[in-house]
């Protein structure tokens, strides 16, 4: 073992593997965005406008996803309400 090996921080993941994991997350997110229908952002804005009539919420508090299972599409809407 060299003298420099004593001072090396072995608790950190190597930079290349850390960058690879981050890239995997980004690619998965981009794939999910590509498979969504074109009308989804407009629908999310309209739903957000309706909810804001009754409850003050931010845009980040609404999450809309569409999942395809066979010949059925499932629209999932998650709204984080203030307490």
C-alpha positions as a Markdown table, in Angstrom:
| # | Residue | x | y | z |
|---|---|---|---|---|
| 1 | Unk | 0.0 | 0.0 | 0.0 |
| 2 | Unk | 1.3 | 3.4 | -0.9 |
| 3 | Unk | 1.4 | 6.4 | 1.3 |
| 4 | Unk | -1.3 | 8.2 | -0.8 |
| 5 | Unk | -3.6 | 5.2 | -0.4 |
| 6 | Unk | -3.9 | 6.0 | 3.3 |
| 7 | Unk | -5.5 | 9.4 | 2.5 |
| 8 | Unk | -7.8 | 8.3 | -0.2 |
| 9 | Unk | -11.5 | 8.4 | 0.7 |
| 10 | Unk | -12.8 | 4.9 | 0.0 |
| 11 | Unk | -16.4 | 5.7 | 1.1 |
| 12 | Unk | -17.2 | 7.6 | -2.1 |
| 13 | Unk | -18.4 | 5.7 | -5.2 |
| 14 | Unk | -16.1 | 6.1 | -8.2 |
| 15 | Unk | -17.1 | 9.1 | -10.4 |
| 16 | Unk | -17.7 | 7.0 | -13.5 |
| 17 | Unk | -20.2 | 4.7 | -11.8 |
| 18 | Unk | -22.0 | 7.5 | -10.1 |
| 19 | Unk | -22.3 | 9.4 | -13.4 |
| 20 | Unk | -23.6 | 6.2 | -15.0 |
| 21 | Unk | -26.3 | 5.8 | -12.4 |
| 22 | Unk | -27.4 | 9.4 | -12.8 |
| 23 | Unk | -27.5 | 9.0 | -16.5 |
| 24 | Unk | -29.8 | 5.9 | -16.1 |
| 25 | Unk | -32.2 | 8.0 | -14.1 |
| 26 | Unk | -32.2 | 10.8 | -16.7 |
| 27 | Unk | -32.8 | 8.4 | -19.6 |
| 28 | Unk | -35.6 | 6.6 | -17.8 |
| 29 | Unk | -37.3 | 9.9 | -17.1 |
| 30 | Unk | -36.9 | 11.0 | -20.7 |
| 31 | Unk | -38.4 | 7.7 | -22.0 |
| 32 | Unk | -41.4 | 8.2 | -19.7 |
| 33 | Unk | -41.9 | 11.7 | -21.1 |
| 34 | Unk | -41.7 | 10.5 | -24.7 |
| 35 | Unk | -44.4 | 7.9 | -24.3 |
| 36 | Unk | -46.9 | 10.4 | -22.9 |
| 37 | Unk | -49.6 | 11.7 | -25.2 |
| 38 | Unk | -49.3 | 15.2 | -26.6 |
| 39 | Unk | -52.5 | 16.4 | -24.7 |
| 40 | Unk | -51.2 | 15.5 | -21.3 |
| 41 | Unk | -49.5 | 18.8 | -20.4 |
| 42 | Unk | -52.6 | 20.7 | -21.5 |
| 43 | Unk | -54.8 | 18.4 | -19.5 |
| 44 | Unk | -52.6 | 18.8 | -16.4 |
| 45 | Unk | -52.8 | 22.6 | -16.7 |
| 46 | Unk | -56.6 | 22.5 | -16.9 |
| 47 | Unk | -56.9 | 20.1 | -14.0 |
| 48 | Unk | -54.6 | 22.4 | -12.0 |
| 49 | Unk | -56.8 | 25.4 | -12.8 |
| 50 | Unk | -59.9 | 23.6 | -11.6 |
| 51 | Unk | -58.2 | 22.5 | -8.3 |
| 52 | Unk | -56.9 | 26.0 | -7.8 |
| 53 | Unk | -60.4 | 27.4 | -7.7 |
| 54 | Unk | -60.9 | 25.6 | -4.4 |
| 55 | Unk | -57.4 | 24.9 | -3.0 |
| 56 | Unk | -54.2 | 27.0 | -3.3 |
| 57 | Unk | -51.6 | 24.5 | -4.6 |
| 58 | Unk | -48.4 | 24.7 | -6.7 |
| 59 | Unk | -47.8 | 23.1 | -10.1 |
| 60 | Unk | -45.4 | 20.7 | -8.5 |
| 61 | Unk | -48.2 | 19.4 | -6.3 |
| 62 | Unk | -50.0 | 17.7 | -9.2 |
| 63 | Unk | -48.6 | 14.6 | -10.9 |
| 64 | Unk | -50.3 | 13.0 | -13.8 |
| 65 | Unk | -49.2 | 9.7 | -15.4 |
| 66 | Unk | -50.7 | 7.4 | -18.0 |
| 67 | Unk | -49.9 | 3.7 | -17.9 |
| 68 | Unk | -50.8 | 1.3 | -20.7 |
| 69 | Unk | -51.8 | -2.3 | -19.7 |
| 70 | Unk | -52.7 | -4.3 | -22.7 |
| 71 | Unk | -55.5 | -2.5 | -24.5 |
| 72 | Unk | -56.4 | -0.3 | -21.5 |
| 73 | Unk | -54.9 | 3.0 | -20.6 |
| 74 | Unk | -54.9 | 4.1 | -16.9 |
| 75 | Unk | -54.8 | 7.8 | -16.0 |
| 76 | Unk | -53.3 | 8.3 | -12.6 |
| 77 | Unk | -53.7 | 11.7 | -10.9 |
| 78 | Unk | -51.8 | 12.4 | -7.6 |
| 79 | Unk | -52.5 | 15.8 | -5.9 |
| 80 | Unk | -50.6 | 16.8 | -2.8 |
| 81 | Unk | -53.0 | 18.9 | -0.7 |
| 82 | Unk | -51.9 | 21.5 | 1.8 |
| 83 | Unk | -52.6 | 20.6 | 5.5 |
